[in-house]
Amino acid sequence: MQSFMIVRRESTTYARLGLLRTRRGIVHTPAFMPVGTQATVKSLTPEEIRATGSEIILANTYHLFLRPGPQVLEAVGGLHIFMGWDGPILTDSGGFQVYSLAKLRQVTERGVIFRSHIDGSLCELTPESVIDLQFIFGSDIVMPLDDVVGYGEPEQRQRDAMERTHRWLRRSIERFQERTANMSAEERPLLFGIAQGGFDATRRQQSAATIAALPVDGFAIGGLSVGEPKPLLEAMLAASLQALPEDRPRYLMGVGAPEDLWRAVALGVDLFDCVLPTRLARHGALFTSSGRIDITSARFKFLTAPVDETCDCYTCRHFSAAYLHHLFRAKELLAYRLATIHNLRFIQNLMQKMRAAIAEGTFAAAWEQFLAAYQSTENAREEAVLLEGEE
């Protein structure tokens, strides 16, 4: 079974329209995956997630390993049954969470030893155990354990992490092939490799070329959006993409701001995930066609119009901006749900517009039109929210 097919390439950029085939359905690319870290996209039911236009979601191996644990997920029949989602699920390996959340972590050639951020217990993840966990979960796209470094780390640490990520990937592939040896092409999950390389263009290209030469179903670009300036992120992304073949999907991990999605799609990225739309929503920062707004601001207290009159989400079809303002001011739980529905639908509408523009050969014009209308007028909220370290 061919897992990825490019339907159309855009002539003025590197944007491409594609179909990603998984054992639980087709994903139309470019696509955005809402983040359901702990088997839930916070505050939404699976039906509400689907209604936003989402075809695939992301869950996280690190968090599910710690809670509820593989024993629970195995007993209930896997992650899809557990959370009531029947579409494709990509499970991140947990490498980034070990880097960002775990205390007293120790990276060895065997794997990662760390203390749980929940109860302080000593835990270990290895390339093999991470693959095994994702088979217990029933993941449709499996991600290998990688060694993640932050922005500003020493050059040698960046190089060591890249090389270790490559060695771990080879071990992951070996375990994955053992687990899928008796599966048909229709039954087996997909395995992506993760390209790293820190913040050096040559290393980025080297890592991407190494991953591309291995038997993986797709390519993830990791280790970006970890505090670096956006021009550097774009340069490192471009360097990685230059070394990747076009026959398999490219997944940019952890990027989800609307303007960044347009830019990355123009460079040839097919798949995204990010906590930003849902996390911002819970803090009252909402996307609109003219830019991001802070719904808690007093200027929305009497506004009877919806948050965005061009939006077709459940929230904008049923409630006023004044009502959302009231819910956030009163700290009502419904605020989080309605805001999350809106932000996710905004992003999925954006992805639909990109796909349509690629199909029509008007991507560059559509991108320019978006940028002319969209102004990130309240970006200070984004940085403050991201620094809080919640999921």
Contacts in CASP RR format, 6 or more apart in sequence:
PFRMAT RR
TARGET T0000
AUTHOR 0000-0000-0000
METHOD contacts of the structure
MODEL  1
MQSFMIVRRESTTYARLGLLRTRRGIVHTPAFMPVGTQATVKSLTPEEIR
ATGSEIILANTYHLFLRPGPQVLEAVGGLHIFMGWDGPILTDSGGFQVYS
LAKLRQVTERGVIFRSHIDGSLCELTPESVIDLQFIFGSDIVMPLDDVVG
YGEPEQRQRDAMERTHRWLRRSIERFQERTANMSAEERPLLFGIAQGGFD
ATRRQQSAATIAALPVDGFAIGGLSVGEPKPLLEAMLAASLQALPEDRPR
YLMGVGAPEDLWRAVALGVDLFDCVLPTRLARHGALFTSSGRIDITSARF
KFLTAPVDETCDCYTCRHFSAAYLHHLFRAKELLAYRLATIHNLRFIQNL
MQKMRAAIAEGTFAAAWEQFLAAYQSTENAREEAVLLEGEE
1 21 0 8 1.000
1 185 0 8 1.000
1 186 0 8 1.000
2 21 0 8 1.000
3 20 0 8 1.000
3 21 0 8 1.000
3 22 0 8 1.000
3 190 0 8 1.000
3 217 0 8 1.000
3 218 0 8 1.000
3 248 0 8 1.000
3 249 0 8 1.000
4 18 0 8 1.000
4 19 0 8 1.000
4 20 0 8 1.000
4 21 0 8 1.000
4 217 0 8 1.000
4 218 0 8 1.000
4 247 0 8 1.000
4 248 0 8 1.000
4 249 0 8 1.000
5 18 0 8 1.000
5 19 0 8 1.000
5 21 0 8 1.000
6 16 0 8 1.000
6 17 0 8 1.000
6 18 0 8 1.000
6 246 0 8 1.000
6 247 0 8 1.000
7 16 0 8 1.000
7 17 0 8 1.000
7 18 0 8 1.000
7 19 0 8 1.000
7 359 0 8 1.000
8 16 0 8 1.000
8 17 0 8 1.000
8 18 0 8 1.000
8 358 0 8 1.000
8 359 0 8 1.000
8 361 0 8 1.000
9 15 0 8 1.000
9 16 0 8 1.000
9 17 0 8 1.000
9 358 0 8 1.000
10 16 0 8 1.000
10 17 0 8 1.000
10 357 0 8 1.000
10 358 0 8 1.000
10 361 0 8 1.000
10 363 0 8 1.000
10 364 0 8 1.000
11 361 0 8 1.000
12 361 0 8 1.000
12 363 0 8 1.000
12 364 0 8 1.000
13 265 0 8 1.000
13 266 0 8 1.000
13 267 0 8 1.000
13 268 0 8 1.000
13 363 0 8 1.000
13 364 0 8 1.000
13 367 0 8 1.000
14 241 0 8 1.000
14 266 0 8 1.000
14 267 0 8 1.000
14 268 0 8 1.000
15 30 0 8 1.000
15 265 0 8 1.000
15 266 0 8 1.000
15 268 0 8 1.000
15 354 0 8 1.000
15 358 0 8 1.000
15 363 0 8 1.000
16 29 0 8 1.000
16 30 0 8 1.000
16 246 0 8 1.000
16 268 0 8 1.000
16 270 0 8 1.000
16 358 0 8 1.000
17 28 0 8 1.000
17 29 0 8 1.000
17 30 0 8 1.000
17 355 0 8 1.000
17 358 0 8 1.000
17 359 0 8 1.000
18 28 0 8 1.000
18 29 0 8 1.000
18 30 0 8 1.000
18 270 0 8 1.000
19 26 0 8 1.000
19 27 0 8 1.000
19 28 0 8 1.000
19 29 0 8 1.000
20 26 0 8 1.000
20 27 0 8 1.000
20 28 0 8 1.000
20 29 0 8 1.000
20 31 0 8 1.000
20 249 0 8 1.000
20 270 0 8 1.000
20 271 0 8 1.000
22 56 0 8 1.000
22 88 0 8 1.000
22 140 0 8 1.000
22 141 0 8 1.000
22 189 0 8 1.000
22 190 0 8 1.000
23 88 0 8 1.000
23 140 0 8 1.000
23 186 0 8 1.000
23 187 0 8 1.000
23 188 0 8 1.000
23 189 0 8 1.000
24 80 0 8 1.000
24 86 0 8 1.000
24 87 0 8 1.000
24 88 0 8 1.000
24 89 0 8 1.000
24 140 0 8 1.000
25 55 0 8 1.000
25 87 0 8 1.000
25 88 0 8 1.000
26 55 0 8 1.000
27 55 0 8 1.000
27 56 0 8 1.000
27 88 0 8 1.000
27 271 0 8 1.000
28 55 0 8 1.000
28 355 0 8 1.000
29 249 0 8 1.000
29 270 0 8 1.000
29 271 0 8 1.000
29 355 0 8 1.000
30 261 0 8 1.000
30 265 0 8 1.000
30 269 0 8 1.000
30 270 0 8 1.000
30 271 0 8 1.000
30 272 0 8 1.000
30 351 0 8 1.000
30 354 0 8 1.000
30 355 0 8 1.000
30 358 0 8 1.000
31 55 0 8 1.000
31 56 0 8 1.000
31 270 0 8 1.000
31 271 0 8 1.000
31 272 0 8 1.000
31 351 0 8 1.000
32 54 0 8 1.000
32 256 0 8 1.000
32 261 0 8 1.000
32 272 0 8 1.000
32 273 0 8 1.000
32 274 0 8 1.000
32 347 0 8 1.000
32 348 0 8 1.000
32 350 0 8 1.000
32 351 0 8 1.000
33 54 0 8 1.000
33 56 0 8 1.000
33 57 0 8 1.000
33 58 0 8 1.000
33 90 0 8 1.000
33 271 0 8 1.000
33 272 0 8 1.000
33 273 0 8 1.000
34 41 0 8 1.000
34 49 0 8 1.000
34 52 0 8 1.000
34 54 0 8 1.000
34 57 0 8 1.000
34 58 0 8 1.000
34 273 0 8 1.000
34 277 0 8 1.000
34 278 0 8 1.000
34 344 0 8 1.000
35 41 0 8 1.000
35 57 0 8 1.000
35 58 0 8 1.000
35 60 0 8 1.000
35 273 0 8 1.000
35 274 0 8 1.000
35 275 0 8 1.000
35 278 0 8 1.000
35 391 0 8 1.000
36 42 0 8 1.000
36 57 0 8 1.000
36 58 0 8 1.000
36 59 0 8 1.000
36 60 0 8 1.000
37 58 0 8 1.000
37 59 0 8 1.000
37 60 0 8 1.000
37 63 0 8 1.000
37 275 0 8 1.000
37 391 0 8 1.000
38 59 0 8 1.000
38 60 0 8 1.000
38 63 0 8 1.000
38 64 0 8 1.000
38 67 0 8 1.000
38 391 0 8 1.000
39 59 0 8 1.000
39 64 0 8 1.000
39 68 0 8 1.000
39 79 0 8 1.000
39 82 0 8 1.000
39 83 0 8 1.000
40 83 0 8 1.000
41 49 0 8 1.000
41 57 0 8 1.000
41 278 0 8 1.000
41 340 0 8 1.000
41 344 0 8 1.000
42 278 0 8 1.000
42 282 0 8 1.000
42 336 0 8 1.000
42 340 0 8 1.000
42 391 0 8 1.000
43 282 0 8 1.000
43 333 0 8 1.000
43 336 0 8 1.000
43 337 0 8 1.000
43 340 0 8 1.000
44 337 0 8 1.000
44 340 0 8 1.000
44 341 0 8 1.000
44 344 0 8 1.000
46 83 0 8 1.000
46 84 0 8 1.000
46 85 0 8 1.000
46 86 0 8 1.000
48 314 0 8 1.000
48 337 0 8 1.000
48 341 0 8 1.000
49 57 0 8 1.000
49 85 0 8 1.000
49 344 0 8 1.000
51 314 0 8 1.000
51 341 0 8 1.000
51 345 0 8 1.000
52 313 0 8 1.000
52 341 0 8 1.000
52 344 0 8 1.000
52 345 0 8 1.000
52 348 0 8 1.000
53 345 0 8 1.000
53 348 0 8 1.000
53 352 0 8 1.000
54 344 0 8 1.000
54 348 0 8 1.000
55 87 0 8 1.000
55 88 0 8 1.000
56 87 0 8 1.000
56 88 0 8 1.000
56 89 0 8 1.000
56 90 0 8 1.000
56 140 0 8 1.000
56 141 0 8 1.000
57 85 0 8 1.000
57 87 0 8 1.000
57 88 0 8 1.000
57 89 0 8 1.000
57 90 0 8 1.000
58 89 0 8 1.000
58 90 0 8 1.000
58 91 0 8 1.000
58 92 0 8 1.000
58 273 0 8 1.000
59 79 0 8 1.000
59 83 0 8 1.000
59 89 0 8 1.000
59 90 0 8 1.000
59 91 0 8 1.000
59 92 0 8 1.000
59 137 0 8 1.000
59 139 0 8 1.000
60 91 0 8 1.000
60 92 0 8 1.000
60 94 0 8 1.000
60 97 0 8 1.000
61 91 0 8 1.000
61 92 0 8 1.000
61 93 0 8 1.000
61 94 0 8 1.000
61 125 0 8 1.000
61 130 0 8 1.000
61 133 0 8 1.000
61 134 0 8 1.000
61 137 0 8 1.000
61 143 0 8 1.000
62 92 0 8 1.000
62 93 0 8 1.000
62 94 0 8 1.000
62 95 0 8 1.000
62 97 0 8 1.000
62 98 0 8 1.000
62 101 0 8 1.000
62 102 0 8 1.000
62 125 0 8 1.000
63 94 0 8 1.000
63 97 0 8 1.000
63 391 0 8 1.000
64 70 0 8 1.000
64 73 0 8 1.000
64 79 0 8 1.000
64 91 0 8 1.000
64 133 0 8 1.000
64 137 0 8 1.000
65 123 0 8 1.000
65 125 0 8 1.000
65 133 0 8 1.000
66 116 0 8 1.000
66 117 0 8 1.000
66 118 0 8 1.000
66 123 0 8 1.000
67 118 0 8 1.000
70 133 0 8 1.000
70 136 0 8 1.000
70 137 0 8 1.000
72 82 0 8 1.000
73 79 0 8 1.000
73 82 0 8 1.000
73 136 0 8 1.000
73 137 0 8 1.000
74 136 0 8 1.000
76 82 0 8 1.000
78 136 0 8 1.000
78 137 0 8 1.000
78 138 0 8 1.000
79 85 0 8 1.000
79 89 0 8 1.000
79 91 0 8 1.000
79 137 0 8 1.000
79 138 0 8 1.000
79 139 0 8 1.000
80 86 0 8 1.000
80 87 0 8 1.000
80 89 0 8 1.000
80 138 0 8 1.000
87 140 0 8 1.000
88 140 0 8 1.000
88 141 0 8 1.000
89 137 0 8 1.000
89 138 0 8 1.000
89 139 0 8 1.000
89 140 0 8 1.000
89 141 0 8 1.000
90 139 0 8 1.000
90 140 0 8 1.000
90 141 0 8 1.000
90 143 0 8 1.000
90 273 0 8 1.000
91 134 0 8 1.000
91 137 0 8 1.000
91 139 0 8 1.000
91 141 0 8 1.000
91 142 0 8 1.000
91 143 0 8 1.000
92 143 0 8 1.000
92 253 0 8 1.000
92 273 0 8 1.000
93 130 0 8 1.000
93 134 0 8 1.000
93 143 0 8 1.000
93 144 0 8 1.000
93 145 0 8 1.000
93 146 0 8 1.000
93 194 0 8 1.000
94 125 0 8 1.000
94 130 0 8 1.000
94 143 0 8 1.000
94 145 0 8 1.000
95 112 0 8 1.000
95 125 0 8 1.000
95 145 0 8 1.000
95 146 0 8 1.000
95 147 0 8 1.000
95 148 0 8 1.000
96 148 0 8 1.000
96 223 0 8 1.000
96 253 0 8 1.000
98 105 0 8 1.000
98 112 0 8 1.000
98 114 0 8 1.000
98 125 0 8 1.000
98 148 0 8 1.000
99 105 0 8 1.000
99 148 0 8 1.000
99 149 0 8 1.000
99 150 0 8 1.000
100 148 0 8 1.000
100 389 0 8 1.000
101 117 0 8 1.000
102 112 0 8 1.000
102 114 0 8 1.000
102 115 0 8 1.000
102 116 0 8 1.000
102 117 0 8 1.000
102 123 0 8 1.000
103 114 0 8 1.000
103 115 0 8 1.000
103 117 0 8 1.000
103 120 0 8 1.000
104 114 0 8 1.000
104 115 0 8 1.000
105 112 0 8 1.000
105 113 0 8 1.000
105 114 0 8 1.000
105 115 0 8 1.000
106 112 0 8 1.000
106 113 0 8 1.000
106 114 0 8 1.000
107 147 0 8 1.000
107 161 0 8 1.000
107 164 0 8 1.000
109 164 0 8 1.000
109 167 0 8 1.000
110 124 0 8 1.000
110 126 0 8 1.000
111 124 0 8 1.000
111 125 0 8 1.000
111 126 0 8 1.000
111 127 0 8 1.000
111 145 0 8 1.000
111 168 0 8 1.000
112 124 0 8 1.000
112 125 0 8 1.000
112 126 0 8 1.000
112 145 0 8 1.000
112 147 0 8 1.000
113 122 0 8 1.000
113 123 0 8 1.000
113 124 0 8 1.000
114 122 0 8 1.000
114 123 0 8 1.000
114 124 0 8 1.000
114 125 0 8 1.000
115 121 0 8 1.000
115 122 0 8 1.000
115 123 0 8 1.000
116 122 0 8 1.000
116 123 0 8 1.000
125 145 0 8 1.000
126 145 0 8 1.000
126 171 0 8 1.000
127 144 0 8 1.000
127 145 0 8 1.000
127 168 0 8 1.000
127 169 0 8 1.000
127 171 0 8 1.000
127 172 0 8 1.000
127 175 0 8 1.000
128 171 0 8 1.000
128 172 0 8 1.000
128 175 0 8 1.000
130 144 0 8 1.000
130 145 0 8 1.000
130 172 0 8 1.000
131 142 0 8 1.000
131 144 0 8 1.000
131 172 0 8 1.000
131 175 0 8 1.000
131 176 0 8 1.000
131 179 0 8 1.000
132 175 0 8 1.000
132 179 0 8 1.000
134 142 0 8 1.000
134 143 0 8 1.000
134 189 0 8 1.000
135 142 0 8 1.000
135 179 0 8 1.000
135 189 0 8 1.000
138 189 0 8 1.000
139 189 0 8 1.000
140 189 0 8 1.000
140 190 0 8 1.000
141 189 0 8 1.000
141 190 0 8 1.000
141 191 0 8 1.000
141 192 0 8 1.000
141 217 0 8 1.000
142 176 0 8 1.000
142 189 0 8 1.000
142 190 0 8 1.000
142 191 0 8 1.000
142 192 0 8 1.000
143 192 0 8 1.000
143 193 0 8 1.000
143 194 0 8 1.000
143 220 0 8 1.000
144 168 0 8 1.000
144 169 0 8 1.000
144 172 0 8 1.000
144 173 0 8 1.000
144 191 0 8 1.000
144 192 0 8 1.000
144 193 0 8 1.000
144 194 0 8 1.000
145 168 0 8 1.000
145 172 0 8 1.000
146 165 0 8 1.000
146 168 0 8 1.000
146 169 0 8 1.000
146 194 0 8 1.000
146 196 0 8 1.000
146 222 0 8 1.000
147 160 0 8 1.000
147 161 0 8 1.000
147 162 0 8 1.000
147 164 0 8 1.000
147 165 0 8 1.000
147 168 0 8 1.000
147 196 0 8 1.000
148 161 0 8 1.000
148 196 0 8 1.000
148 222 0 8 1.000
148 223 0 8 1.000
148 226 0 8 1.000
149 157 0 8 1.000
149 158 0 8 1.000
149 161 0 8 1.000
149 196 0 8 1.000
149 198 0 8 1.000
149 223 0 8 1.000
150 198 0 8 1.000
150 223 0 8 1.000
150 226 0 8 1.000
150 227 0 8 1.000
151 199 0 8 1.000
151 226 0 8 1.000
151 227 0 8 1.000
151 228 0 8 1.000
152 199 0 8 1.000
153 198 0 8 1.000
155 200 0 8 1.000
158 197 0 8 1.000
158 198 0 8 1.000
158 199 0 8 1.000
158 200 0 8 1.000
158 203 0 8 1.000
159 197 0 8 1.000
159 203 0 8 1.000
161 196 0 8 1.000
161 197 0 8 1.000
161 198 0 8 1.000
162 196 0 8 1.000
162 197 0 8 1.000
162 198 0 8 1.000
162 203 0 8 1.000
162 206 0 8 1.000
162 207 0 8 1.000
165 194 0 8 1.000
165 196 0 8 1.000
165 207 0 8 1.000
166 207 0 8 1.000
166 210 0 8 1.000
166 211 0 8 1.000
169 193 0 8 1.000
169 194 0 8 1.000
169 211 0 8 1.000
169 214 0 8 1.000
169 216 0 8 1.000
170 214 0 8 1.000
172 191 0 8 1.000
173 191 0 8 1.000
173 214 0 8 1.000
173 215 0 8 1.000
173 216 0 8 1.000
176 191 0 8 1.000
177 215 0 8 1.000
180 188 0 8 1.000
180 189 0 8 1.000
190 217 0 8 1.000
190 218 0 8 1.000
191 216 0 8 1.000
191 217 0 8 1.000
191 218 0 8 1.000
192 216 0 8 1.000
192 217 0 8 1.000
192 218 0 8 1.000
192 219 0 8 1.000
192 220 0 8 1.000
192 249 0 8 1.000
192 251 0 8 1.000
193 211 0 8 1.000
193 214 0 8 1.000
193 216 0 8 1.000
193 218 0 8 1.000
193 219 0 8 1.000
193 220 0 8 1.000
194 211 0 8 1.000
194 220 0 8 1.000
194 221 0 8 1.000
194 222 0 8 1.000
194 253 0 8 1.000
195 204 0 8 1.000
195 207 0 8 1.000
195 208 0 8 1.000
195 210 0 8 1.000
195 211 0 8 1.000
195 219 0 8 1.000
195 220 0 8 1.000
195 221 0 8 1.000
195 222 0 8 1.000
195 240 0 8 1.000
195 244 0 8 1.000
196 207 0 8 1.000
196 222 0 8 1.000
196 223 0 8 1.000
197 203 0 8 1.000
197 204 0 8 1.000
197 206 0 8 1.000
197 207 0 8 1.000
197 223 0 8 1.000
198 204 0 8 1.000
198 223 0 8 1.000
198 236 0 8 1.000
199 228 0 8 1.000
199 232 0 8 1.000
199 236 0 8 1.000
201 235 0 8 1.000
201 236 0 8 1.000
201 239 0 8 1.000
202 239 0 8 1.000
204 236 0 8 1.000
204 239 0 8 1.000
204 240 0 8 1.000
204 243 0 8 1.000
205 239 0 8 1.000
205 240 0 8 1.000
205 242 0 8 1.000
205 243 0 8 1.000
206 243 0 8 1.000
207 240 0 8 1.000
208 219 0 8 1.000
208 221 0 8 1.000
208 239 0 8 1.000
208 240 0 8 1.000
208 241 0 8 1.000
208 242 0 8 1.000
208 243 0 8 1.000
208 244 0 8 1.000
209 243 0 8 1.000
211 219 0 8 1.000
211 244 0 8 1.000
212 219 0 8 1.000
212 243 0 8 1.000
212 244 0 8 1.000
212 245 0 8 1.000
216 248 0 8 1.000
217 248 0 8 1.000
217 249 0 8 1.000
218 248 0 8 1.000
218 249 0 8 1.000
218 250 0 8 1.000
218 251 0 8 1.000
219 244 0 8 1.000
219 248 0 8 1.000
219 249 0 8 1.000
219 250 0 8 1.000
219 251 0 8 1.000
220 250 0 8 1.000
220 251 0 8 1.000
220 252 0 8 1.000
220 253 0 8 1.000
221 237 0 8 1.000
221 240 0 8 1.000
221 241 0 8 1.000
221 250 0 8 1.000
221 251 0 8 1.000
221 252 0 8 1.000
221 253 0 8 1.000
221 269 0 8 1.000
222 252 0 8 1.000
222 253 0 8 1.000
223 253 0 8 1.000
224 233 0 8 1.000
224 236 0 8 1.000
224 237 0 8 1.000
224 252 0 8 1.000
224 253 0 8 1.000
224 254 0 8 1.000
224 255 0 8 1.000
225 233 0 8 1.000
225 253 0 8 1.000
225 254 0 8 1.000
225 255 0 8 1.000
225 274 0 8 1.000
228 236 0 8 1.000
230 260 0 8 1.000
233 255 0 8 1.000
234 263 0 8 1.000
234 267 0 8 1.000
237 252 0 8 1.000
237 264 0 8 1.000
237 267 0 8 1.000
237 269 0 8 1.000
238 267 0 8 1.000
241 250 0 8 1.000
241 267 0 8 1.000
241 268 0 8 1.000
241 269 0 8 1.000
244 250 0 8 1.000
249 270 0 8 1.000
249 271 0 8 1.000
250 268 0 8 1.000
250 269 0 8 1.000
250 270 0 8 1.000
250 271 0 8 1.000
251 269 0 8 1.000
251 270 0 8 1.000
251 271 0 8 1.000
251 272 0 8 1.000
251 273 0 8 1.000
252 264 0 8 1.000
252 269 0 8 1.000
252 271 0 8 1.000
252 272 0 8 1.000
253 273 0 8 1.000
254 272 0 8 1.000
254 273 0 8 1.000
254 274 0 8 1.000
254 275 0 8 1.000
255 261 0 8 1.000
255 264 0 8 1.000
255 272 0 8 1.000
255 274 0 8 1.000
256 272 0 8 1.000
256 273 0 8 1.000
256 274 0 8 1.000
256 276 0 8 1.000
256 277 0 8 1.000
256 347 0 8 1.000
257 274 0 8 1.000
257 276 0 8 1.000
257 376 0 8 1.000
257 382 0 8 1.000
258 287 0 8 1.000
258 346 0 8 1.000
258 347 0 8 1.000
258 350 0 8 1.000
258 370 0 8 1.000
258 374 0 8 1.000
259 370 0 8 1.000
259 371 0 8 1.000
259 374 0 8 1.000
259 376 0 8 1.000
261 272 0 8 1.000
261 347 0 8 1.000
261 350 0 8 1.000
261 351 0 8 1.000
261 354 0 8 1.000
262 350 0 8 1.000
262 354 0 8 1.000
262 367 0 8 1.000
262 370 0 8 1.000
262 371 0 8 1.000
264 272 0 8 1.000
265 354 0 8 1.000
265 363 0 8 1.000
266 363 0 8 1.000
266 364 0 8 1.000
266 367 0 8 1.000
275 391 0 8 1.000
276 382 0 8 1.000
276 386 0 8 1.000
277 287 0 8 1.000
277 340 0 8 1.000
277 343 0 8 1.000
277 344 0 8 1.000
277 346 0 8 1.000
277 347 0 8 1.000
278 340 0 8 1.000
278 343 0 8 1.000
278 344 0 8 1.000
279 385 0 8 1.000
279 386 0 8 1.000
279 390 0 8 1.000
279 391 0 8 1.000
280 286 0 8 1.000
280 287 0 8 1.000
280 292 0 8 1.000
280 343 0 8 1.000
280 381 0 8 1.000
280 382 0 8 1.000
280 385 0 8 1.000
281 336 0 8 1.000
281 339 0 8 1.000
281 340 0 8 1.000
281 342 0 8 1.000
281 343 0 8 1.000
281 344 0 8 1.000
282 336 0 8 1.000
282 339 0 8 1.000
282 340 0 8 1.000
283 381 0 8 1.000
283 385 0 8 1.000
284 294 0 8 1.000
284 295 0 8 1.000
284 296 0 8 1.000
284 324 0 8 1.000
284 328 0 8 1.000
284 335 0 8 1.000
284 339 0 8 1.000
285 292 0 8 1.000
285 293 0 8 1.000
285 294 0 8 1.000
285 295 0 8 1.000
285 378 0 8 1.000
285 381 0 8 1.000
285 382 0 8 1.000
285 385 0 8 1.000
286 292 0 8 1.000
286 293 0 8 1.000
286 295 0 8 1.000
286 307 0 8 1.000
286 308 0 8 1.000
286 324 0 8 1.000
286 339 0 8 1.000
286 342 0 8 1.000
286 343 0 8 1.000
286 346 0 8 1.000
287 308 0 8 1.000
287 342 0 8 1.000
287 343 0 8 1.000
287 346 0 8 1.000
287 347 0 8 1.000
288 307 0 8 1.000
288 308 0 8 1.000
288 311 0 8 1.000
288 346 0 8 1.000
289 308 0 8 1.000
289 310 0 8 1.000
289 311 0 8 1.000
289 373 0 8 1.000
289 374 0 8 1.000
290 373 0 8 1.000
290 374 0 8 1.000
290 375 0 8 1.000
291 373 0 8 1.000
291 374 0 8 1.000
291 375 0 8 1.000
291 376 0 8 1.000
291 377 0 8 1.000
292 376 0 8 1.000
292 377 0 8 1.000
292 378 0 8 1.000
292 379 0 8 1.000
292 381 0 8 1.000
292 382 0 8 1.000
293 300 0 8 1.000
293 307 0 8 1.000
293 377 0 8 1.000
293 378 0 8 1.000
294 378 0 8 1.000
294 381 0 8 1.000
295 307 0 8 1.000
295 321 0 8 1.000
295 324 0 8 1.000
295 325 0 8 1.000
295 328 0 8 1.000
295 339 0 8 1.000
296 325 0 8 1.000
296 328 0 8 1.000
296 329 0 8 1.000
297 325 0 8 1.000
300 321 0 8 1.000
300 322 0 8 1.000
300 324 0 8 1.000
300 325 0 8 1.000
301 322 0 8 1.000
301 325 0 8 1.000
301 326 0 8 1.000
302 322 0 8 1.000
303 320 0 8 1.000
303 321 0 8 1.000
303 322 0 8 1.000
303 325 0 8 1.000
304 320 0 8 1.000
304 321 0 8 1.000
304 322 0 8 1.000
305 320 0 8 1.000
305 321 0 8 1.000
306 315 0 8 1.000
306 316 0 8 1.000
306 317 0 8 1.000
306 319 0 8 1.000
306 320 0 8 1.000
306 321 0 8 1.000
307 315 0 8 1.000
307 316 0 8 1.000
307 321 0 8 1.000
307 324 0 8 1.000
307 342 0 8 1.000
308 316 0 8 1.000
308 342 0 8 1.000
308 346 0 8 1.000
309 316 0 8 1.000
311 342 0 8 1.000
311 345 0 8 1.000
311 346 0 8 1.000
311 349 0 8 1.000
312 345 0 8 1.000
312 349 0 8 1.000
313 341 0 8 1.000
313 342 0 8 1.000
313 345 0 8 1.000
313 346 0 8 1.000
314 338 0 8 1.000
314 341 0 8 1.000
314 345 0 8 1.000
315 324 0 8 1.000
315 338 0 8 1.000
315 339 0 8 1.000
315 341 0 8 1.000
315 342 0 8 1.000
315 345 0 8 1.000
316 342 0 8 1.000
319 338 0 8 1.000
324 335 0 8 1.000
324 338 0 8 1.000
324 339 0 8 1.000
326 332 0 8 1.000
327 334 0 8 1.000
327 335 0 8 1.000
327 338 0 8 1.000
328 335 0 8 1.000
328 339 0 8 1.000
350 370 0 8 1.000
353 366 0 8 1.000
353 370 0 8 1.000
354 363 0 8 1.000
354 366 0 8 1.000
357 363 0 8 1.000
357 365 0 8 1.000
357 366 0 8 1.000
357 367 0 8 1.000
376 382 0 8 1.000
END
